[in-house]
Amino acid sequence: MSETTMQGIGKPSGATTPTAISTSGASAGGIVCVNPATVASGAAAASASNPNGSNVAAASQAEPDMKGWLLKWTNYLKGYQKRWFVLSKGVLSYYRAEHGAGAYAGGRSAAGKLSIRRRRKGPRPESKGTMMQCLRAPRSPTRLVLSSLPDSNSNSNVPMKKHSKKLKKNQAEMAHTCRGTISLHGALIHTVDSCTFVISNGGTQTFHIKAANEVERQSWVTALELAKAKAIRAMESDEEEEDNTANTIPSEELNLVVRELTVRLENLKTCYDLITKHGAALQRALSELETGDDLVNKTKIVSERATLFRISSNAMMNACSDYLQTSQTQGHKWSKMLQHEREQKLHLEEMVEQLARQHSHLEQAATRHRPNAATSASDDEDNEFYDAQEEGGGSVALQEDSSFILNIPVTTHHNHRRNSNDATGSSSEGEEGNSETQQVLVVAENLDSMDVTDRISVNSSQALTPTLSNQSKVVRKRRTRVPDKPNYPLNLWSIIKNCIGKDLSKIPMPVNFNEPLSMLQRLTEDFEYSEILDKAAQAKDTCEQLAYVTAFTVSSYSTTSNRTGKPFNPLLGETYECDRTDDLGWRCINEQVSHHPPMAAQYCEGRGWRCWQEFSMTSKFRGKYIQIVPLGYTHVEFPATGNKYTWRKVTTTVHNIIVGKLWVDNHGDMEIFGERNAKGVKCHLKYLPYSYFTRDTQRRVKGVVMDNSNQVKWVINGTWDSKIEIAPVTSTSGSTENPVYKTGNYKTAWTRRLPPTDSDKYYNFTLLACQLNELESSLAPTDSRLRPDQRLMEDGKWNESNQEKLRLEEGQRARRRQREAEAETAAAEGRPYPPYEPIWFGKEKEEGTENLVHVYKGTYWDSKAKQDWSKCPTIF
């Protein structure tokens, strides 16, 4: 017996007639007896049956999408068993042994070599007998099995019974090789835990599969999702011709539709000309009929003209009907195409968000298991990537989150402060102006040995002072929610096309983008956690006091994690008061002091502290996101100690304006400087941008408080949507350029109070936000609560609110034009014209700078007590 290796099979001189053709599942490495003539004829038939020129061998050369060993649940007795899975063409198959899929060869190409063995028994003439060739074919789940019987003149003594048994055995083995398949079209794929996932087609088939690790599981799930999407597209392409053009609109089809509509429009124009012509002729004939001469002929002419007019009218109606039918047909088709495209985009968005979450979980798991994560990490945050959000913030009490590296700019006192109208002076723009930085390493010490009772009390979510719900004395009963948000559709594209590149404050936006609060009321929400300032006022150490002030600055961003509505732009002269002295211990007054640029002034006083700010911002709409860069500074002063602290807010970015779920991120660097008795003390705080390619917890905030000798005394750590922990520095080591600070036990300076569970029905408002727009007595006529468009929106009357909003904005423009005209008249007459002056705030030179800022005059509450609103303008 000789054995040769061949790449192909040629047709022999003699041919036999095939008597049996059967197909079955493949056997791993099975031996199949094939007649060479039959192989040649079968190949020719396969070639003839495929008009595209492709054959089984060509199809076999394609590789499966994915293959590998996984554990599959079999039953309660055997549990999970190891199986070889192959994903190909939207179908997932599994085998007991390593194998391919479809026409694929497991590990070998289907066009691989064939092993041919020539077997003979006894002498035979050259022209007689049967030549049997055994081909060791590549392993395949489906194979063509051919056999032949001896010719009548053959002297062969091949035992047919033995050969038949062998064929049956091979066929049975091949039939049981593929253990099962499941089509991914319409299948449900979901993960159970870090290694297990389930695939189900709706009840008839369910695969419970377990991978070796989380990375392998994620690789399979991603491949299955992509294969499922491809299978859905292929199925829709085969079922409907309309869906075949869902992804792209062919230019030929579009041109054909345009030409057809153009022809129908020409027909309409021709019919219109005929109607005009015959109508004029009919009118002339009717005029001539009135003369009374030759009535018979004139009546005949009128009848002919009327007939022509009727025919033209019918032609016009038919042409209109044809045009309408064509438009409706194409409109329905294009509408369906757009709907399909929208659904595909939503599906892709959900897949990307799910992938982002899973990547984030993988990285957090890798960080937890990485040795020396804190000491080996390098601060390479400039190369981070930004991506979609994930619900919730992680705890920062873990060991790996309590140690971090921070680059601190080497600067002196805040001489770098610029004019409050200069956007480039924002501390959130990074450290471009500081060429020299100092890298410090913060290491948590003895965290594991913290007393359990201490840890529980430190992480308690109870407020530091009485809050909205735990008052012992009788206070005014306030509302706990606002009316539900109605569901009104909005055509976003008609608004966006005229907005790109413009200042957001100059664009007339419908109330669909808003929430029923003004910017003045939104600024008042900064004091929702005023108990932190109460605690800071009691602190004896200046650096500890600054640590609590820092926690207060972070708490003002807690509502931005799920609040994406735009507040109403206040009108010039609009005010807002909030007196919560009876329950929260503070009261504040806000006023819109400038319209262009928009600027608000605020003053608030509480238990042992007072806070004021001049808030302005620059905002640009960039098509995909809105970026808001705050301008102006915020100040807080503690009269008992004479300590004063100043800071500027960081940048806020609203993502996915056009497509996807809106989400907000706060990022940048914040510098808090001490003044007066606290001069020299400062805090450097870094808001890390959201990214699933970062080692840090998402929405993380970290910083240090330094004394007047630039020595770190307190450490700030946490997230701006969850909580902030502070810890004192207990020891210092390392070099002067790269010091290492060890901290004591962390204590919680701020914990977010979560909004009600059903707050998503009413703009995700917190309890304080729900009470800000509640009507009260004795309000100033310019108070935001009395603004009609805002009140209508809260009541769910959005159409009326839009009309009222346009009226108020037009009234404000009219008042501005009137002032401009009066100023021009005064300039022409050579007399001075006084600019607009706020009612409750006045311009003064800022302490330590040459800037003019708005400072509270201190007369509002006296005027309210007297109900003297004579100075208030009529703006509503």
Secondary structure, 3 states (H helix, E strand, C coil): CEEEEECCCCCCCCCCCEEEEEEEECCCCCCEEECHHHHHHHHHHHHHHCCCCCCHHHHHCCCCCEEEEEEEEEECCCEEEEEEEEEECCEEEEECCCCCCCCCCCCCCCCCCEEEEEECCCCCCCCCCCCEEEEECCCCCEEEEEEECCCCCCCCCCCHHHHHHHHHHHHHHHHCCEEEEEECCCCEEEECCCCEEEEECCCCCEEEEECCCHHHHHHHHHHHHHHHHHHHHHHHHHHCHHHHCCCCCCHHHHHHHHHHHHHHHHHHHHHHHHHHHHHHHHHHHHHHHCCCCCHHHHHHHHHHHHHHHHHHHHHHHHHHHHHHHHHHHHHHHHHHHHHHHHHHHHHHHHHHHHHHHHHHHHHHHHHHHCCCHHHHCCCCHHHCCCCCCCCCCCCCCCHHHHCEEEEEECCCCCCCCCCCCCHHHCHHHCCCCCCCEEEEEEEECCCCCCCHHHHHHHCCCCCCCCCCCCCCCCCCCCCCCCCCCCCCCCCCHHHHCCCCCCEHHHCCCCHHHEEEEEHHHHHHHHHCCCHHHHHHHHCCCHHHHHHHHHHHHHHCCHHHHCCCCEEECCCCCCEEEEEECCCCCEEEEEEEEECCCCEEEEEEECCCCEEEEEEEEEEEECCCCEEEEEECCEEEEECCCCEEEEECCCEEEEECCCCCCCEEEEEEEEEEEEEECCCCCEEEEEECCCCCCCCCCCCEEEEEEECCCCCEEEEEEEECCCEEEEEEEEEEEECCCCEEEEECCCEEEEECCCCCCCHHHHCCCCHHHHHHCCCCCCCCCCEHHHCHHHHHHHCCCHHHHHHHHHHHHHHHHHHHHHHHHHHHHHHHHCCCCCCCCCCCEEEEECCCCCCEEEEECCCHHHHHHHCCCCCCCCCC
